[in-house]
Amino acid sequence: MHAKFGPLLRAGGGLLACGYIILIAVRGQLGFYIHPRYHLLAVVAAMAGGMLLILDVVLELRHNPAGKQRASAHPTTTERPAKPRRKISLLSIITAGILALAIVLPPRPLSSSSAANRATSGPTSTTGRCDKPEPLDGKPVSMNRWRNAFDDCPNDSFFDGVTIDVTGFVARDPSGFYDNRYFELSRFVISCCAVDSTPINILVKSPDAERYRNNQWLQARGQIKRELSGGKAVYVLTNPTITPTTEPANPYEFLGV
């Protein structure tokens, strides 16, 4: 018997991967991995890939019995041919297991430890303009748009007294650069996919700063002020009204949105 399981296993793994993409799209979780501009492309590609893989499996199953019948119709020896061993590689088993777990377990967003490992100011613009960002499509101004506006403006006092309302998770500076009156409110920003995501943050000053733990989601509303903190001038959200909240359905922000 000349049936080989390798091609079938590869096709099965591909079908699991395509099915996973479609599943998280139905769940509304595709934004955990890629920018919304690529959602339709990913779903169409997964559906097309799945159909091609199904066709490959059907052809493989039809091919093997035909080969067996041809071999039995033209015997060339009286010896019974040795039965080939059917091997399933360890890599195939591990891959299938990972895909199965991914389907069963919900995706998790990046956390404060990831923000510390990827410590950066995040994506910034370079126009040198001072503009207050306005809401888009009736939605509040995102943290990454505020952060870009701050970093882009050469006038240190332009945003003083401006009220902002942002939502993010607590990510304390592991170096202890700021004292216990401060914490960083962070979000990850995706420009293409989760792999290239970068953390952005806004420093919050509050007498109750120590109450809030890492990875806790908060909504903070307050006035922006340029302050000298830790030996450098930074934008700080002052006099905040802080409300604990739940993790958003899509915890990532998208560049410029």
N, C-alpha and C positions, 0 to 999 in steps of 0.2 A: 504494500500500500504506500502510495507516494504522497499522501496528504501532508501538507505542511501547515503548522499552526502559526509560524512566524508572521506571514502576511495578514492572517486573520486577526492576530493579536494587535498588530500595528494599526489595522483598520479600526478595531474595537476601541483602542486607546484614542484614536482620532475622533471617533464618534462620541466618546465620553467628553472630550475637550470641547467639541462643537456643542454638545448638549448642555455643558456647563455654561458656556457663553450665553446661549439662548435662555437658560434658566435664570441666571442673574439679571438678564435684561428684563424678563417678565417680573422678577421680584423688585425691579427698580434699583438694583445694586451695581449696575455696570459703571456708574460714576465712581465707585470705589477704585476702579482700575484705569479708566481712560476718560479723556475730555468728552463732554457731550457732543462736540462736533463730529466725533468718530463713532458714536453709538450705532447709527444706521448702517454704516459701513461694516462694523464688526458683526452685527446681526445678519446682514445679507451674506457676508463671507462665511459665517458659521453655517447658515442654512445651505448655501451652495456646496461648501465642503462636506457637510453631512450627507447630502444627496449623492455626491461623487463617491464617498466612502461606502455608502450602502450599495451602490452599483458595483464597486470593487469587491465587496463581500459576496454578492450574488454571483458574480463571474467566477470568483475563486471557488465557491462551493459547487458550481456547475462544472468547472474544469476538472476538479479532482476525480469525481466518479467516472467521467468520460475516459480519463487516462487509465483508470483501473479496469474498465471494460475492454479497452483496446489491448491492454497487457494480457488479460485472461483469454482473449480470442486468438492470440498468437503465441502459444507457449513455446519456448525455445530450449527448455531443459526439464528434466524430470525431477531436479532437485527443487525442494521448496525454498523459495527465496526468503532470506532473513527479513524479519519484520523490522522496519526502521523504528528507532526509538523516537518518541514524541517528546521534544524538549521545550519547556517553557522557561525562558531566561529569567534570572532573578531581577534584572532591570525591568522587564515587562510587568512582573508582579508588583514591584515597588511603584512603578508609574501608575498602574491601575489603582493601587491602594491610595496613592496621593490624590488622584482625581476623584475617587469615591469619597474620601474624607472632605475634599473641597466642596462636593455637592451637598453632603450632609451638614457640614458645619458652616455657619454664616461667616462671611468675610468680616475681618476686623480692621478698623482704620489704624493708621500710624499713631503713636502715642508720644508722651513727653520725652521718653528715653530716645525715641527716634529723632525728635527735634534737637535733643542735645548732641546726638551723634552727627547730625547734619547741620550743625550750628552755622547759620548764615543770615544775612539780612534779607534774604529772599530776592525775588526778581524786582528790579527797580527800573524806572524810566530815566531818561537822560536829557529831557528837553529843557530843563532849567526854568520851567514855568511855575508860577504859583497860582494854582486853581483849586477851588473847593469842589470836590466831586459831588455830583448830583445823583439822586436815585435813578435807577434804570428799571423801566417797566413796573414802576410802583414798588420796587423792592428796596429795602434799606441799603445804604452804601456798604459794600463788603469791606472786610478788614484789609484785604490786599490792595484795594483801591485807595483807602486811607493811607496805608503804609507807603504806597508809591507816591502819593501826593506829598507826604511829609518829606520823603527822601529826595524828591525832585526839586523842591522849592529852596532857593538859596537865601530867602528872607527868613531868618530864625524866628521872628515874632509874628509872621503872617497868620499862623493858625492859633495863636494864643486866644483863649476864651471860646473857641469853637466847640460846640457840643457834638459829641459823637456817641453812637450806640452800636456796640459790637458784641459778637458772641464768639467764644472760643474756649479752649481748655487751658487749665493752669499748667505751665511748664516753668518750673523754677530754674534759675541759672545754677548749674551744678558747681560752678567756680566760686559761688558766694560773692559775686561782684557787687550786688546790691544788698542793702541792709534789709532787716525784717519788715520794713514798711512797704516793700515793693514785691510784686510778682509779675511774671510775664503771661499775658493772655495770648495764646498762639492758635494758628490754623496752618494746615498744609495747603499749598497752592499747586495745582496741576496745570502745566502748560500743554502736555500731550497725554501722559499716562502717569500712574502712581510711581513708577520707577524714577521719573525725573522730578518728582514733587519736592518742593523746598518749603521749610518752615518760615513763616513770617510772624512777627509778634508786635504787640503794643505793651509798653510798660505801664502798669497800674500801681498807683500809690494809694494805700488805704491803711488806716490804723488797725483794721482787722485782717490785714494781709495774711497773717500766720494761720488764720482759721481755715484757709482753703488749701486743699491737698492737690498734689500732682494729678493730672488727668481729669480733674473735676471740671465739668462744663458750667460756664457762667455767662450771664448776660450783664454787661457793664455799660453804664451810661454816665458820662461826666464831661468835664471841660479839658481840652488839651492845653498843655503849658510846656514851654521849653524850660528844662531845669538842668542844673549841673548836678549829676548824680554819678557817684563812683569815679569822679575825676573827668567826666566827659559830658558834653551837652547832649541831652536826649529829649525826645518828645514823651511826655508823661500824661496819662489820663488821670486827672485829679478830681477830688471830691466826688468819687463815683457812687452811684446807686447800683449795688451788685445783687443780682438775683440768680440763685442756683437754677440750672435748667437741665434738660435731658440732652443727650447727644442728638444732633440733627439727623434726619433720615439720610442725608448725604453730608458727611462731616468735612468733606474737602471743599475748598473754594477753587474757582477756575480763573486763570490769569485774565485780568481786565474785566471780569464780570462781577 
